[in-house]
């Protein structure tokens, strides 16, 4: 898919210059700060000018990056962000594992969190780069699926995104630039816009959850499942038994178990534990200075603190106390 893109409002990025430099070390430090940790080398001995424009909104950011010389960039594995690159000028070659993609105008590629990529540009390469936090993507996916996914989101890259999908994303980025430049108090709506943008990305860019997301959109939950969801959310801080839940929903325990397996690929007990863990995670991220891990766990109905901490670490890769220290990513 190689197409001309409607970039009507992306010119607003020109108003937000982050840096413009000819100094190698300055360029390396600034790009590492704004985008991701990396190493880079100039392919041919020549002067290098690099310009970066852009702005952040919530945990996300939108950038316009242009190099004046051919460079080779190696993105290391410490980044916790997705980088969606849309090529505007020139070309670059993306190398990941054994895969190589030649990116030219109208093609989008993705760098995944904790994944090494090598990018080789020509001297006229210019990319629009959308930076999304892994935590935000996984949180939105959780909301769309109704349960916590077992694997990270892996997007297809190259020309797998349809023309309609890429145009939808570009139109949304156009609006983002227009809104950021023109709307007062943009910060008050940036969080909801960020959620919408991530939802759009998840639906339009093919990924390992695309089939489940499409099924979920077409799937209408039966009334007893909607009742179960409602009851669980209202009683997350209490112990909920399968018999109690079945009685409230007006179906047998066997029917309820079968329904949860069909719609969520989980047992009711696993689903309840999942919802409770997500609630605790959000409470830790949004905690006040005076809050303690014990306070938050008890407020969310967690009695076995040690066992829960072990499950939490398995899910999120860190202990609740470490999340509390991070608060906001």
N, C-alpha and C positions, 0 to 999 in steps of 0.2 A: 504494500500500500504506500504509494508515493503521491502526495496530494498537496495542493496549496491550502494553507491554513488561514482561517479568519483570525487575524491578530489585532482586531480593531482597538482593543483597550489595553493590550500588553505594553503599549508605549508609555503608560503611566509608570512602569518600572524605571524609566529613565530619570524620574524625579527622585529616586531613592538610591543614590550612589553610596555603596558601602566602602569601596576602595578602588583605586586605579593606580597601579604601581608597575615599575620596571625592575624592582629589586627581587631577586630570587627568594631570599629568606622571608621577606615581607609577604610575598605571594603565597608561599608555602604555609606560613603561620596563619594568615588570614583565611585561606581556603579551609584549612584544618579546623579553624574556629567556627566558621559559619556553616560549612557543609559536613565534613567528616575528616577524621584523621587519615592521612595519606602520605605517600611519597611521590615525587614527580621529577622527571628529568626532561631537559630540552633535547629533542631528537637531533637537531642540527644546530651547530654553533651560530647563533643569531640573537639579536636583541629580543627580549621577551617582555611584552606588555600584557598585563591581565587586568580586566575590568569586571567588577561584580556589582550588580544592582539588585535590590530586593528588599523584602520586609518579612517580618514574622507575624503570625497570628495564632495565638494560643501556643501549642507545642509544635506547630507546623510553620513552614516558611516557603516563600516563592522567590526564586532567584533567576537572574539573567546573567550568564557567565560567558565571557568571550576571551579566548587566547589569541595572541597575534603571531604565535609560532607553533610549530608542531611539538607536542609534548607527550610523554608517556606517564600516565598516572596509575599508581597502584593503591587501591583503597584497602585498608587493612580490616581485620575482623572484629574490631572493637566497637564499631558504630552500631547504635541501637535504632537506626532510622532506615526507612525506605526512601530511596531517591529515584523519582520518576523523571527521566530526561526526554525532552522533546526537542529534536534538532531543528534549528532555524536556518543556519548557514553552515557551509562546509560539510565535513564528514568526520566521523570517528569510528574506530573499531573497538568493540567491547569483547573482552575475553574473560570467560568464566568457566573454570574447570576445563572441559574439552570443547566447549562451545565458543564459537566466534560469530559475531553479528556486525555487519557493516551498517552503521547508522547514518542515514542521510535525511534530507528534509522530509518531514511528514511521518517519520518513524519514531516510536517511543520505546525506550528500554528502561529496565528497572534494576537497581542495585538493592539487594536484600540485606537486612540486618545480619551482622556477624558473619558476613560472607566476603571473601577476597575477590576483587575484580581488578582487571587491568584495562585501562582506557587509553587508546592511542589516537590523538587528534591530528588533523592537518592544520595548516597555519591560519585557516579562516573559520575554525570551528566555533560555533555559538549555540549554546543550549539554554532552553528554559528548564529549570530544575525545581520540582516540587518535592519538598522534604516533609515526610510524615513520620511521627513517632510510632514505633512498633506497638507500644502500649495502647495508643489511641486506636490503631487499626484493629488490634485484637479485642478491645472493648466494644467497638462498633460491630465487629463480626459476632461477638457474643450476643449483642442485642438483636441482631438480625436472625441468628440461628435459634436463639432461645436456650442455648446451652454452651458451655465452654468448649471450644474446639480442642482436639487432642494434639494437633500439629500447628506449626506456624503457617501463616499464609505465604504461599509461593506463587507469584504472578508469572504468567507467560510473558515473554519479552519479544522484541522485534516487531514484526508486522502482524502478530496474531490478533491485536486489537482491531476491530472493524472500523471502517471509515465513520460510521454513525457514532460508535463509542468514542473515538478520538475527538470528533467534532463536539460531542457533548461535554467532554472534559475541557476542551479549549474554550468553549462558550462559558463554562463555569469559571475558568481562570480569568477570562475577560471581565466577567462580572466582579470577581474578587478584586482585580486591579482597580476597576472603576469605583467600587464601593469603598475600598481602602483610601483612595485619593479624595473622594467627594463626600462621604457620609460622616457627619459628626458623631462622636461617641461610638465609632465602629467597634470598639472593644466590647461593648455590651452584647453584640450579636455575633462576634467572631467565633465563640464556642459552638453555637448551634450551626453556623455555616461550616465550621470545620467538620462536624459530624456529618452534615449533608455531603460534603465533598468526599469524605472517606467512603460513605455509603455508595456514592456514584462510582468511585474507583473500584470498589469491590464488585459492583454489578456490571461494569462496562469492560474492565480489564480481565481477560480470562485468567483463572487461578484454580488452585486445587479444591476450592470450595464452591466454584461456580455452579456445579450441578445441584448441590445441596441448597444453595441460595435460590436457584430457580424453582426447585421443588417446594421450598419453604414459601415462596411468594404465591405459588399456585395452591398451596395446601391450606385448607380451612379447618381449623381445629374443631373437633366435636365439642358439644356443650359441656360434657363432663370433664374434658381436658381444660377448658377455659375456667371451669369452677376450681379445678385442682390448682391451676396456676394462681388464681386469686387467693385461695385459701393458704397456699404455701407462702406467698408474699406477705400476707397479713399475720402469719404465725412463724416467721423466720427466727424470732427470738425465743421460741418455745419448742419443746420436743413434739414432733409430729409423727404419729404412728401410721402405718399403712392402713390399718383397720379404721382409724379415725378419718383418714383422708377418703377412703372408699365410701364410708358411710355418708360423708358430706356430699360427695359427688353422685351418690345414688347408683353406684355400680359395684360389681364384685371386685375383690382385690385382684383376681386373675385378669379381669378386663382392664383394670387400671394399669397393671404391670405391662400387659400387651400393648396398650395405647402409648405408654411412655417409651417403650422400646421402639415402636413404629415411628413416632414423631421426633424423639430426642436421642434415640440410640442409648438410652440410659434406663436404669430402674428408677422408680419413684424416690427411693432413699438416696441414690446417687445424685439425682436431680436436686433434691433438697439440700444435700451437702454442697453441691456445686453453687447453688444460689446463695447459700449462707457464706461460703468462702468468698464469692464475688462481692457480697455486701461488706464483709470485713476488709477486703482489699481496698474498696472505695473509701471506707471510713478511715483507714490508715493513711491513704493518700490525701484526704481532705481534713486531717486531724488538726486540732488546735495545739498550741505550744505546750499546754498543761496536760494534754492527754497522754496516757500510758498504754502500752500494748494490752496489759491486763484489763484496764478499764474498757477498752474497745471490744475485746473478745467477750467479756462478760455482758456488755450491753447488747451484743449480738447473739446471746444465748449459747456461747461456747463455754463448756465446763471443764473439759479435758484439755488444758492449755498445751501440754507437751505433745499429745497426739495430734492436735490440730496444727501446731507449729510444724510438725514433720510433714503433714499433708500439704500445708501451705508452701513449704520450701520445695516440695516435689512439683507443685503446680507453677509457682512463680519464680523459682530459682534462687530465692533468698528467704530469710526468716522474716516474720512480721516486724520484728524490731528494726531490721534493715530498711524495710519499706517505710516505716514511721520516720526514720531519719531522712529518707529521700523526700517524702511528702509529695511534692509535685515534680514530675519528671521534666 
